[in-house]
């Protein structure tokens, strides 16, 4: 995993997860909304700002536009996949620590 892995916002994590398959902006918005059960709703400004940053970091690439298509399609890069793996490991550890802390608290309350 990358030594320079960043802690991602929830929105950025969902954007990278959505790009498990190449998608255009509106497709990303809909996929994120679906994956989050409507909890995360990305506005176009938020999405395109995040996409611009992710392209600069090398996490995603825009695919070449075909046949006069106006929509830009994005795909996850190997570096983006590494970043996503790092974030998933971080979140898994967080959940594990959280569950242990809640269990310890609960057991202390029951004693």
Backbone bond lengths (Angstrom), bond angles and torsions (degrees), N, CA, C in turn:
res aa  C-N    CA-C-N  psi(-1)  N-CA   C-N-CA  omega(-1)  CA-C   N-CA-C  phi
1 X - - - 1.442 - - 1.510 110.38 -
2 X 1.295 115.28 153.74 1.455 120.95 -177.23 1.518 111.74 -67.33
3 X 1.345 115.48 138.52 1.460 119.99 177.45 1.523 111.10 -70.96
4 X 1.309 117.03 -23.13 1.454 121.25 -176.01 1.526 111.82 -100.76
5 X 1.302 118.07 24.99 1.456 121.05 179.61 1.519 109.35 -60.74
6 X 1.303 114.89 137.13 1.458 121.35 -179.17 1.520 110.25 -101.32
7 X 1.325 115.22 155.53 1.458 120.05 170.72 1.520 106.10 -79.92
8 X 1.311 116.13 125.38 1.458 121.12 -175.88 1.520 111.79 -94.83
9 X 1.314 114.90 151.62 1.460 119.83 170.40 1.527 107.49 -72.94
10 X 1.311 115.67 164.31 1.463 119.79 178.04 1.528 110.38 -60.17
11 X 1.329 116.67 -42.79 1.464 120.49 -179.65 1.525 111.04 -61.91
12 X 1.330 117.44 -45.23 1.470 120.73 179.81 1.524 111.27 -63.36
13 X 1.315 116.72 -39.63 1.466 120.30 178.00 1.521 110.01 -61.53
14 X 1.318 117.02 -45.86 1.465 120.17 179.40 1.528 111.52 -64.93
15 X 1.329 118.20 -36.82 1.467 120.58 178.48 1.528 109.75 -62.09
16 X 1.326 117.01 -47.47 1.467 119.69 178.90 1.529 111.40 -63.59
17 X 1.327 117.17 -39.24 1.467 120.29 177.06 1.528 111.08 -63.31
18 X 1.329 116.27 -39.86 1.466 120.50 179.70 1.524 111.06 -62.25
19 X 1.330 116.12 -30.39 1.458 120.03 -176.99 1.529 113.08 -85.28
20 X 1.327 116.88 24.33 1.466 120.86 169.23 1.528 108.33 -60.83
21 X 1.317 115.59 -22.54 1.460 122.58 173.04 1.527 106.91 -132.23
22 X 1.327 118.74 146.27 1.469 120.13 -179.44 1.533 111.19 -59.43
23 X 1.331 115.52 134.86 1.467 121.45 -179.50 1.522 110.47 -143.47
24 X 1.324 115.58 155.43 1.463 121.08 171.37 1.527 108.04 -90.53
25 X 1.318 116.60 171.44 1.462 121.57 -174.16 1.516 114.82 -52.05
26 X 1.333 116.86 -50.11 1.463 119.44 -178.76 1.529 110.46 -63.93
27 X 1.333 116.73 -37.03 1.464 120.65 177.04 1.524 111.62 -62.67
28 X 1.337 116.10 -38.02 1.466 120.50 177.50 1.520 109.92 -65.01
29 X 1.332 116.81 -45.45 1.471 121.22 179.35 1.526 110.18 -56.33
30 X 1.324 116.85 -47.90 1.468 120.98 -178.10 1.535 111.55 -67.58
31 X 1.326 117.06 -40.80 1.470 120.95 -179.16 1.526 110.72 -65.11
32 X 1.342 117.25 -42.71 1.466 121.07 178.80 1.520 109.99 -63.22
33 X 1.318 116.34 -43.25 1.465 120.13 178.63 1.530 110.46 -61.13
34 X 1.324 116.52 -42.29 1.471 121.27 179.32 1.529 110.93 -65.50
35 X 1.339 117.43 -48.64 1.470 120.89 -177.54 1.521 112.03 -63.16
36 X 1.332 116.99 -31.76 1.471 120.53 -177.34 1.524 112.26 -95.18
37 X 1.322 117.18 10.65 1.469 121.97 -176.91 1.526 111.37 53.63
38 X 1.331 116.19 38.04 1.461 121.56 176.44 1.517 114.78 82.02
39 X 1.312 117.32 -0.74 1.469 121.00 -177.43 1.519 111.78 -73.50
40 X 1.333 117.43 -35.94 1.464 121.43 179.23 1.520 107.94 -107.33
41 X 1.320 115.15 116.48 1.466 121.40 178.17 1.515 108.16 -120.78
42 X 1.310 115.27 117.32 1.458 120.95 -177.60 1.520 110.57 -95.20
43 X 1.316 116.12 127.38 1.456 120.33 170.58 1.517 108.66 -80.93
44 X 1.331 117.37 158.80 1.467 119.75 -179.34 1.530 113.41 -56.78
45 X 1.319 118.08 -40.38 1.467 120.74 179.97 1.513 112.02 -63.32
46 X 1.322 116.24 -44.07 1.466 121.34 178.35 1.523 110.21 -63.41
47 X 1.326 116.22 -46.28 1.463 120.56 -178.61 1.519 111.08 -61.80
48 X 1.327 117.16 -52.00 1.460 118.85 -174.30 1.521 111.86 -69.85
49 X 1.318 118.43 -29.55 1.464 120.90 172.30 1.518 110.76 -63.41
50 X 1.338 116.39 -44.65 1.470 121.39 179.00 1.528 110.73 -66.00
51 X 1.332 117.27 -42.38 1.465 120.20 179.71 1.527 111.11 -62.23
52 X 1.329 116.72 -41.40 1.468 120.94 178.69 1.527 110.51 -59.94
53 X 1.340 117.00 -45.41 1.470 120.80 178.49 1.524 111.20 -63.47
54 X 1.331 116.61 -40.99 1.463 120.35 -178.60 1.525 111.85 -67.39
55 X 1.329 117.00 -36.16 1.467 120.53 175.93 1.528 109.30 -64.51
56 X 1.337 117.12 -45.28 1.472 120.97 179.65 1.522 111.70 -61.51
57 X 1.327 117.78 -34.84 1.470 121.82 179.93 1.528 112.17 -80.67
58 X 1.327 116.34 -9.00 1.459 120.16 179.65 1.512 114.22 82.57
59 X 1.337 117.34 15.47 1.463 121.25 -178.35 1.520 112.33 -82.30
60 X 1.324 116.68 -28.08 1.464 121.95 179.35 1.525 108.11 -138.28
61 X 1.330 115.46 159.85 1.463 121.85 175.34 1.512 109.36 -131.19
62 X 1.334 117.33 140.96 1.461 118.64 169.49 1.531 108.28 -77.08
63 X 1.298 116.64 138.85 1.461 120.85 177.14 1.522 109.21 -83.63
64 X 1.329 117.39 154.81 1.469 119.36 177.84 1.532 110.46 -59.25
65 X 1.320 115.32 139.80 1.465 121.37 179.14 1.526 108.12 -76.75
66 X 1.334 116.09 133.92 1.462 120.91 -177.34 1.523 111.76 -111.68
67 X 1.314 116.37 143.21 1.471 124.15 171.75 1.518 114.00 47.28
68 X 1.317 118.12 45.49 1.457 120.83 177.07 1.516 114.52 70.05
69 X 1.314 117.09 12.94 1.475 121.36 178.07 1.522 109.10 -59.73
70 X 1.316 117.17 134.39 1.460 121.26 -178.33 1.519 112.17 -87.25
71 X 1.314 116.81 -25.30 1.466 119.35 -176.42 1.522 110.64 -84.23
72 X 1.326 114.63 134.59 1.459 120.75 176.95 1.525 107.86 -89.50
73 X 1.314 116.01 129.63 1.461 122.43 179.11 1.529 107.70 -102.69
74 X 1.332 115.67 137.83 1.461 121.97 -178.39 1.517 109.94 -114.95
75 X 1.344 114.90 150.02 1.464 120.54 175.39 1.523 109.25 -133.16
76 X 1.319 115.29 151.88 1.461 122.76 177.47 1.531 109.05 -74.75
77 X 1.328 117.41 138.06 1.466 122.00 176.10 1.533 109.51 -96.10
78 X 1.323 116.25 173.26 1.469 120.36 176.22 1.527 110.23 -61.23
79 X 1.334 116.87 -39.26 1.462 120.65 178.36 1.534 110.81 -65.99
80 X 1.327 116.64 -38.17 1.464 120.82 176.01 1.517 111.39 -64.99
81 X 1.324 116.13 -38.09 1.466 120.95 177.23 1.524 110.17 -63.76
82 X 1.342 116.89 -41.98 1.471 121.02 176.28 1.523 111.00 -60.24
83 X 1.332 116.07 -44.62 1.463 120.87 -179.89 1.525 110.09 -61.33
84 X 1.317 116.23 -43.00 1.462 121.10 179.74 1.529 110.77 -65.68
85 X 1.323 117.78 -41.44 1.470 120.61 176.84 1.525 110.74 -61.04
86 X 1.313 116.79 -42.17 1.460 121.50 179.00 1.527 110.71 -62.43
87 X 1.318 116.20 -42.88 1.468 120.10 179.69 1.523 111.06 -66.28
88 X 1.336 117.49 -39.94 1.463 120.58 178.77 1.528 110.37 -64.34
89 X 1.331 117.36 -39.34 1.470 120.76 177.46 1.525 110.31 -64.52
90 X 1.325 116.75 -41.72 1.466 120.99 178.93 1.525 110.63 -62.41
91 X 1.330 116.48 -45.04 1.465 120.34 -178.99 1.527 111.54 -68.50
92 X 1.327 117.49 -36.75 1.463 121.18 177.05 1.524 110.31 -62.09
93 X 1.340 116.79 -44.07 1.469 120.85 177.75 1.520 110.48 -63.61
94 X 1.319 117.05 -40.90 1.465 121.36 179.02 1.525 110.77 -60.61
95 X 1.318 116.78 -45.64 1.466 121.04 178.62 1.525 110.12 -63.18
96 X 1.316 117.43 -42.81 1.463 121.32 179.63 1.528 111.25 -60.74
97 X 1.338 116.64 -47.95 1.466 120.42 178.19 1.524 110.88 -63.89
98 X 1.308 115.92 -40.10 1.461 120.05 179.70 1.515 112.31 -63.54
99 X 1.327 116.53 -43.95 1.464 120.09 178.77 1.523 110.95 -63.31
100 X 1.338 116.98 -41.22 1.470 120.76 179.00 1.525 110.56 -64.10
101 X 1.322 117.04 -42.31 1.468 120.70 179.96 1.525 111.03 -65.59
102 X 1.325 117.03 -42.10 1.463 120.35 178.97 1.524 111.25 -65.75
103 X 1.325 116.54 -39.48 1.461 120.60 178.10 1.525 110.37 -64.59
104 X 1.332 117.14 -44.51 1.472 120.81 178.58 1.525 110.22 -61.43
105 X 1.310 116.73 -42.00 1.468 120.77 178.58 1.522 110.09 -63.47
106 X 1.333 115.63 -45.28 1.465 120.90 -178.72 1.532 110.74 -63.30
107 X 1.314 117.61 -43.05 1.464 120.92 179.64 1.519 110.81 -66.09
108 X 1.311 117.67 -37.12 1.463 121.46 176.85 1.513 111.67 -65.40
109 X 1.318 116.60 -34.25 1.462 121.35 -179.92 1.522 111.46 -74.37
110 X 1.333 116.46 -28.36 1.461 120.05 -177.26 1.523 112.25 -86.50
111 X 1.320 118.34 -18.29 1.476 121.34 -177.07 1.503 111.50 -73.14
